[in-house]
Amino acid sequence: MVFSNNDEGLINKKLPKELLLRIFSFLDIVTLCRCAQISKAWNILALDGSNWQRIDLFNFQTDVEGRVVENISKRCGGFLRKLSLRGCIGVGDSSLKTFAQNCRNIEHLNLNGCTKITDSTCYSLSRFCSKLKHLDLTSCVSITNSSLKGISEGCRNLEYLNLSWCDQITKDGIEALVRGCRGLKALLLRGCTQLEDEALKHIQNYCHELVSLNLQSCSRVTDEGVVQICRGCHRLQALCLSGCSHLTDASLTALALNCPRLHHYLFLPCASHPRILEAARCSHLTDAGFTLLARNCHDLEKMDLEECVLITDSTLIQLSVHCPKLQALSLSHCELITDDGILHLSNSTCGHERLRVLELDNCLLITDVALEHLENCRGLERLELYDCQQVTRAGIKRMRAQLPHVKVHAYFAPVTPPTAVGGSGQRLCRCCVIL
């Protein structure tokens, strides 16, 4: 790069500053910084606040200190709409207070992994950033109920909030939050282990616009809480209940009767959410519950049923008949699933037209016959077969001859061939393969 103080470059003569500014608006943060070193004129254009409406510092996270955020806020001011500090562990409350004071039009703020911040940051956001719509506080472990009270008072336009692994949050914090932020559409509470059914009752009472809810590993939640959510949040399209080990078919019944829009689990603040249900490690769920769900929620696109150990081929038959939009299905550790269930799935509308991902890890009854059935799934992109002990390398190769684009992940355990009496068996490694 040749640096120059000469502002009379040809491009500066030919193009008006307004057009140059428009061109600069398409550049990423690194390129803008490089352009700022070319000349005085380009420095002014590159550092114009209008070019810094969206900033993502994730690629620089280890080098980002508080003063960097303060400088950015002073440069961008009211122009800044979106800032990601994901993983910037060097940024603390003081810098974010300065940021909040300077960037009052911020709408999208990602503080995922900013472990130094405390309730003080949320107070600052509440006081100065009333336009905030999207806030990610994942793994900000010092956040308490006080933060949620502050957010509810000053950030009433909030639509998306991620509190995953903020394990100091209780029902009192959730109640304070939802009383003020009634327009929430996505609420992520993964790993908030103190939450109980009463917290869900508060969500039911106030969050009627809720589209996405993640309760992964909220192990105190029971059927009662899920029933309450279903009765109050009829717009629900995405639900994660993985690790809520107390749930039974009563929860599936509530979903089936109250949430016909349920599709999928993808927590992004967009207008069209894929329809997903995640129920991994909910070992009390049975075919009866999934039958009712499938018959009422025809738009399901992704389902994670890992370790739902009681389900059989009957669930696959119902999904095959009633859920033609199914794109991804996890049946790992569902040890009662057989080749016959895969046959129904592969011969269905979703199998022929939609299915992209199928996970069958530790399905001990699955054999090469199932792979032959899956040859009908022309759109299949990924197949998981770890520890499917009756599936062979030859069976996988035969399937891939018909579906050359599919990625198959499998693990063939070491085997010991027969040896003569008194001999030692040589273990032959048949290792992890992506064919």
VMD Tcl script that draws the C-alpha trace (Angstrom):
set ca {
  {0.00 0.00 0.00}
  {1.40 3.41 -0.98}
  {0.43 6.12 1.50}
  {0.06 9.67 0.24}
  {-1.03 13.09 1.37}
  {-1.95 14.01 -2.17}
  {-5.71 14.47 -2.30}
  {-5.73 15.18 -6.02}
  {-5.86 11.53 -7.09}
  {-7.77 10.83 -10.32}
  {-10.65 9.12 -8.55}
  {-11.12 12.13 -6.28}
  {-11.34 14.40 -9.30}
  {-13.75 12.23 -11.26}
  {-16.18 11.21 -8.50}
  {-18.06 13.52 -6.15}
  {-17.53 12.95 -2.45}
  {-21.13 11.79 -2.05}
  {-20.55 8.93 -4.48}
  {-17.23 7.99 -2.86}
  {-18.98 7.95 0.51}
  {-21.60 5.63 -0.93}
  {-18.87 3.28 -2.24}
  {-17.17 3.25 1.15}
  {-20.44 2.25 2.80}
  {-20.06 -1.24 1.28}
  {-16.59 -1.86 2.76}
  {-15.81 -3.97 5.83}
  {-14.12 -2.55 8.90}
  {-10.59 -3.66 7.91}
  {-10.82 -2.18 4.43}
  {-12.21 1.07 5.79}
  {-9.26 1.39 8.14}
  {-6.85 0.79 5.26}
  {-8.60 3.37 3.08}
  {-8.32 5.88 5.92}
  {-4.53 5.72 5.55}
  {-4.45 6.59 1.83}
  {-4.92 10.33 2.06}
  {-6.49 13.04 4.16}
  {-9.56 13.14 1.95}
  {-10.06 9.37 2.16}
  {-9.43 9.46 5.89}
  {-12.36 11.83 6.31}
  {-14.58 9.75 4.03}
  {-13.63 6.37 5.50}
  {-14.14 7.51 9.09}
  {-17.44 9.22 8.39}
  {-19.95 7.94 10.93}
  {-22.42 6.91 8.21}
  {-19.99 4.13 7.18}
  {-19.98 2.67 10.67}
  {-23.60 1.69 11.17}
  {-22.77 -2.01 11.56}
  {-19.59 -3.18 13.29}
  {-18.51 -6.72 14.14}
  {-15.31 -7.02 16.18}
  {-15.41 -10.78 16.63}
  {-12.34 -11.34 14.46}
  {-10.37 -8.97 16.69}
  {-11.80 -10.09 20.02}
  {-8.52 -10.81 21.82}
  {-7.19 -7.34 21.01}
  {-10.30 -5.33 21.79}
  {-9.98 -3.28 24.95}
  {-12.41 -0.85 26.48}
  {-10.82 2.20 24.92}
  {-11.44 0.75 21.45}
  {-15.16 0.60 22.13}
  {-15.11 4.12 23.56}
  {-13.32 5.47 20.48}
  {-15.76 3.72 18.16}
  {-18.71 5.15 20.04}
  {-17.32 8.68 19.79}
  {-16.63 8.27 16.08}
  {-19.99 6.68 15.19}
  {-22.30 8.42 17.60}
  {-25.92 8.26 16.55}
  {-25.10 6.50 13.26}
  {-24.33 3.15 14.86}
  {-27.20 0.67 14.67}
  {-25.52 -2.71 15.14}
  {-22.45 -3.72 17.19}
  {-21.08 -7.17 17.94}
  {-18.53 -7.52 20.74}
  {-18.92 -11.30 20.87}
  {-16.00 -12.81 22.74}
  {-14.42 -9.45 23.63}
  {-13.53 -10.38 27.20}
  {-11.51 -7.20 27.73}
  {-14.55 -4.91 27.53}
  {-16.19 -3.90 30.80}
  {-18.93 -1.76 32.31}
  {-17.14 1.59 32.12}
  {-16.53 1.40 28.37}
  {-20.07 0.24 27.67}
  {-21.46 3.13 29.69}
  {-19.56 5.53 27.42}
  {-20.80 3.57 24.44}
  {-24.43 3.76 25.59}
  {-24.17 7.51 26.14}
  {-22.78 8.12 22.65}
  {-24.71 5.56 20.59}
  {-28.30 6.07 21.60}
  {-29.73 4.74 18.33}
  {-28.22 1.28 18.77}
  {-30.73 -1.45 17.86}
  {-28.67 -4.64 17.80}
  {-26.03 -5.35 20.49}
  {-24.16 -8.63 20.92}
  {-22.26 -9.01 24.22}
  {-21.97 -12.80 24.05}
  {-19.04 -13.87 26.21}
  {-18.23 -10.40 27.56}
  {-17.67 -11.89 30.98}
  {-16.53 -8.68 32.68}
  {-19.84 -6.90 32.41}
  {-22.29 -6.72 35.30}
  {-25.71 -5.26 36.00}
  {-24.13 -1.82 35.55}
  {-24.02 -2.28 31.79}
  {-27.71 -3.12 31.65}
  {-28.50 -0.01 33.71}
  {-26.60 2.07 31.14}
  {-28.43 0.47 28.23}
  {-31.73 1.04 29.98}
  {-30.98 4.69 30.57}
  {-29.64 5.66 27.15}
  {-30.60 3.01 24.54}
  {-34.38 2.98 24.33}
  {-34.34 1.84 20.67}
  {-32.61 -1.46 21.46}
  {-34.36 -4.41 19.79}
  {-31.82 -7.23 19.92}
  {-29.61 -7.97 22.94}
  {-27.37 -11.00 23.43}
  {-26.00 -11.53 26.96}
  {-24.97 -15.16 26.56}
  {-22.53 -16.31 29.27}
  {-22.52 -12.91 31.01}
  {-22.57 -14.79 34.28}
  {-22.65 -11.73 36.56}
  {-26.02 -10.63 35.19}
  {-28.79 -10.84 37.83}
  {-32.48 -10.09 38.13}
  {-31.59 -6.41 38.59}
  {-30.44 -6.25 34.98}
  {-33.78 -7.54 33.74}
  {-35.64 -5.01 35.83}
  {-33.54 -2.22 34.32}
  {-33.99 -3.51 30.77}
  {-37.76 -3.74 31.22}
  {-37.92 -0.09 32.30}
  {-35.78 1.44 29.56}
  {-35.72 -0.97 26.61}
  {-39.40 -1.58 25.96}
  {-38.86 -2.11 22.20}
  {-36.83 -5.26 22.84}
  {-37.77 -8.16 20.54}
  {-34.88 -10.59 21.03}
  {-33.09 -11.39 24.28}
  {-30.52 -14.12 24.84}
  {-29.83 -14.90 28.51}
  {-28.28 -18.32 27.95}
  {-26.11 -19.52 30.84}
  {-26.93 -16.48 32.98}
  {-27.64 -18.84 35.84}
  {-28.41 -16.20 38.46}
  {-31.71 -15.39 36.74}
  {-34.87 -16.50 38.60}
  {-38.61 -16.20 38.12}
  {-38.54 -12.72 39.69}
  {-36.23 -11.44 36.98}
  {-38.36 -12.98 34.25}
  {-41.49 -11.41 35.72}
  {-39.85 -7.95 35.80}
  {-38.61 -8.39 32.21}
  {-41.85 -9.47 30.57}
  {-43.95 -6.83 32.33}
  {-42.01 -4.13 30.49}
  {-40.96 -5.94 27.30}
  {-44.25 -7.31 26.06}
  {-43.16 -7.29 22.42}
  {-40.55 -10.03 22.91}
  {-40.51 -12.44 19.97}
  {-37.47 -14.54 20.88}
  {-36.34 -15.43 24.39}
  {-33.37 -17.76 24.93}
  {-32.97 -19.15 28.44}
  {-30.58 -22.07 27.92}
  {-28.87 -23.11 31.10}
  {-30.88 -20.79 33.36}
  {-31.09 -23.62 35.84}
  {-33.01 -21.74 38.54}
  {-36.07 -21.20 36.38}
  {-39.23 -23.07 37.32}
  {-42.77 -23.30 36.01}
  {-43.73 -20.00 37.61}
  {-41.31 -18.17 35.30}
  {-43.13 -19.66 32.31}
  {-46.44 -18.52 33.78}
  {-45.17 -14.93 33.67}
  {-44.10 -15.38 30.04}
  {-47.55 -16.75 29.23}
  {-49.25 -13.76 30.80}
  {-47.32 -11.04 28.98}
  {-45.46 -12.35 25.88}
  {-48.28 -13.05 23.45}
  {-46.05 -12.20 20.47}
  {-43.45 -14.82 21.37}
  {-42.27 -16.85 18.38}
  {-39.11 -18.57 19.70}
  {-38.38 -19.97 23.15}
  {-35.33 -21.94 24.25}
  {-35.50 -23.74 27.61}
  {-32.61 -26.13 27.05}
  {-31.30 -27.61 30.33}
  {-33.91 -25.79 32.43}
  {-34.24 -29.01 34.34}
  {-36.81 -27.73 36.87}
  {-39.42 -27.10 34.18}
  {-42.30 -29.59 34.16}
  {-45.37 -30.27 32.04}
  {-47.26 -27.62 33.98}
  {-44.94 -24.87 32.76}
  {-45.01 -26.03 29.14}
  {-48.81 -26.23 29.21}
  {-48.97 -22.64 30.44}
  {-46.64 -21.45 27.68}
  {-48.72 -23.20 25.04}
  {-51.96 -21.69 26.27}
  {-50.64 -18.13 26.21}
  {-48.18 -18.13 23.30}
  {-50.15 -19.32 20.29}
  {-47.68 -17.77 17.83}
  {-44.90 -20.09 19.00}
  {-42.98 -21.52 16.05}
  {-39.68 -22.59 17.60}
  {-39.28 -24.42 20.90}
  {-36.31 -26.12 22.53}
  {-37.05 -28.39 25.49}
  {-33.86 -30.47 25.32}
  {-32.70 -31.57 28.73}
  {-36.04 -30.86 30.43}
  {-36.05 -34.40 31.69}
  {-39.32 -34.27 33.66}
  {-41.54 -33.69 30.62}
  {-44.09 -36.26 29.49}
  {-46.60 -36.59 26.67}
  {-48.73 -33.96 28.41}
  {-46.33 -31.33 27.04}
  {-46.60 -32.69 23.50}
  {-50.38 -32.73 23.81}
  {-50.38 -29.07 24.85}
  {-48.17 -28.18 21.90}
  {-50.35 -30.12 19.50}
  {-53.59 -28.49 20.66}
  {-52.35 -24.92 21.11}
  {-49.36 -24.27 18.82}
  {-50.24 -25.33 15.27}
  {-47.57 -22.97 13.89}
  {-44.75 -24.92 15.53}
  {-42.06 -25.54 12.94}
  {-38.50 -25.51 14.08}
  {-35.83 -24.12 16.43}
  {-33.78 -21.31 14.92}
  {-33.38 -18.30 17.17}
  {-32.94 -15.42 14.81}
  {-35.01 -12.23 14.85}
  {-36.48 -12.67 11.40}
  {-40.00 -12.58 10.08}
  {-40.05 -16.17 8.88}
  {-38.85 -18.70 11.43}
  {-38.29 -22.29 10.33}
  {-40.51 -24.57 12.42}
  {-38.51 -26.64 14.90}
  {-38.99 -28.75 17.99}
  {-36.02 -29.87 20.07}
  {-36.85 -32.48 22.70}
  {-33.52 -34.25 23.10}
  {-33.01 -36.18 26.34}
  {-36.71 -36.07 27.20}
  {-36.83 -39.77 27.91}
  {-40.47 -39.94 29.08}
  {-41.96 -38.93 25.71}
  {-43.70 -41.71 23.78}
  {-45.24 -42.52 20.42}
  {-48.66 -41.39 21.67}
  {-47.47 -37.83 22.28}
  {-45.62 -37.53 18.99}
  {-48.59 -38.99 17.12}
  {-50.84 -36.22 18.37}
  {-48.16 -33.62 17.67}
  {-47.61 -34.78 14.09}
  {-51.32 -34.82 13.36}
  {-51.71 -31.20 14.46}
  {-48.40 -29.53 13.53}
  {-48.02 -30.22 9.82}
  {-45.40 -27.52 9.24}
  {-42.65 -29.09 11.35}
  {-39.32 -28.71 9.55}
  {-36.71 -29.79 12.09}
  {-36.98 -32.14 15.06}
  {-34.37 -33.27 17.55}
  {-35.58 -36.42 19.32}
  {-32.20 -37.64 20.52}
  {-32.48 -40.00 23.50}
  {-36.27 -40.13 23.35}
  {-35.70 -43.77 24.10}
  {-39.36 -44.87 24.21}
  {-40.30 -43.95 20.65}
  {-40.59 -46.60 17.98}
  {-41.23 -46.82 14.24}
  {-44.78 -45.67 15.00}
  {-43.51 -42.10 15.49}
  {-41.70 -42.21 12.15}
  {-44.83 -43.44 10.44}
  {-46.83 -40.51 11.82}
  {-44.15 -37.97 10.87}
  {-43.99 -39.49 7.39}
  {-47.74 -39.15 6.87}
  {-48.42 -35.78 8.50}
  {-45.20 -33.71 8.28}
  {-44.32 -33.32 4.59}
  {-41.99 -30.35 5.23}
  {-39.57 -32.18 7.50}
  {-35.99 -31.30 6.56}
  {-33.86 -32.46 9.49}
  {-34.49 -35.23 12.00}
  {-32.33 -36.53 14.83}
  {-33.11 -40.00 16.16}
  {-29.77 -40.66 17.81}
  {-29.95 -43.14 20.70}
  {-33.55 -44.02 19.82}
  {-32.70 -47.68 20.03}
  {-36.17 -49.01 19.12}
  {-36.09 -47.50 15.61}
  {-35.71 -50.15 12.90}
  {-35.22 -50.39 9.14}
  {-39.01 -50.46 8.74}
  {-39.35 -46.95 10.22}
  {-36.68 -45.66 7.84}
  {-38.59 -47.29 4.98}
  {-41.72 -45.25 5.80}
  {-39.69 -42.07 6.15}
  {-37.83 -42.52 2.87}
  {-41.03 -43.31 0.94}
  {-42.86 -40.24 2.25}
  {-43.25 -36.81 0.68}
  {-40.67 -35.32 3.04}
  {-38.27 -38.16 2.24}
  {-38.58 -37.69 -1.50}
  {-38.61 -33.89 -1.54}
  {-37.40 -32.25 1.69}
  {-35.21 -34.39 3.96}
  {-31.67 -33.02 4.13}
  {-30.26 -34.25 7.46}
  {-30.84 -37.53 9.29}
  {-29.03 -38.52 12.49}
  {-29.16 -42.19 13.52}
  {-26.22 -42.48 15.92}
  {-26.50 -45.47 18.25}
  {-29.63 -46.82 16.58}
  {-28.58 -50.40 17.15}
  {-31.30 -52.04 15.03}
  {-30.48 -50.07 11.87}
  {-28.79 -52.16 9.16}
  {-27.63 -51.76 5.57}
  {-31.25 -52.31 4.54}
  {-32.09 -48.86 5.93}
  {-29.38 -47.37 3.71}
  {-31.01 -48.98 0.69}
  {-34.30 -47.32 1.65}
  {-32.57 -43.95 2.01}
  {-31.53 -44.05 -1.64}
  {-35.04 -42.67 -2.29}
  {-34.10 -39.46 -0.41}
  {-32.52 -37.68 -3.34}
  {-32.02 -34.43 -1.39}
  {-30.22 -36.00 1.56}
  {-27.04 -34.07 2.37}
  {-25.83 -35.45 5.70}
  {-26.27 -38.81 7.42}
  {-24.96 -39.63 10.92}
  {-24.33 -43.32 11.67}
  {-21.92 -43.35 14.61}
  {-22.03 -46.67 16.48}
  {-24.70 -48.21 14.27}
  {-23.15 -51.62 14.76}
  {-25.07 -53.41 12.01}
  {-24.19 -50.87 9.32}
  {-21.18 -51.81 7.21}
  {-18.70 -49.88 5.15}
  {-19.90 -51.76 2.09}
  {-23.49 -50.68 2.74}
  {-22.44 -47.04 2.96}
  {-20.50 -47.27 -0.29}
  {-23.47 -48.81 -2.09}
  {-25.73 -45.98 -0.89}
  {-23.21 -43.32 -1.90}
  {-23.05 -44.79 -5.39}
  {-26.68 -43.66 -5.71}
  {-26.30 -40.48 -3.62}
  {-22.76 -39.24 -4.36}
  {-23.34 -35.82 -2.78}
  {-24.31 -37.09 0.67}
  {-21.82 -36.80 3.55}
  {-21.88 -39.86 5.77}
  {-20.35 -39.67 9.25}
  {-19.73 -43.06 10.81}
  {-17.47 -44.76 13.30}
  {-16.44 -48.36 12.83}
  {-15.20 -49.70 16.14}
  {-11.96 -51.72 16.27}
  {-12.59 -55.40 15.63}
  {-10.70 -58.46 16.75}
  {-10.40 -61.19 14.10}
  {-10.44 -64.89 15.10}
  {-7.03 -66.20 16.11}
  {-5.48 -69.58 16.76}
  {-5.59 -71.00 20.26}
  {-2.95 -69.31 22.36}
  {-2.49 -66.48 19.83}
  {-3.10 -62.79 20.51}
  {-5.82 -61.00 18.54}
  {-4.64 -58.07 16.48}
  {-7.10 -55.16 16.74}
  {-7.85 -53.69 13.34}
  {-8.90 -50.07 13.49}
  {-11.95 -49.15 11.40}
  {-12.00 -45.51 12.28}
  {-14.16 -42.43 11.98}
  {-14.93 -41.82 8.32}
  {-16.57 -39.13 6.24}
  {-17.32 -40.85 3.00}
}
mol new
graphics top color blue
foreach p $ca { graphics top sphere $p radius 0.5 }
foreach p [lrange $ca 0 end-1] q [lrange $ca 1 end] { graphics top cylinder $p $q radius 0.2 }
display resetview
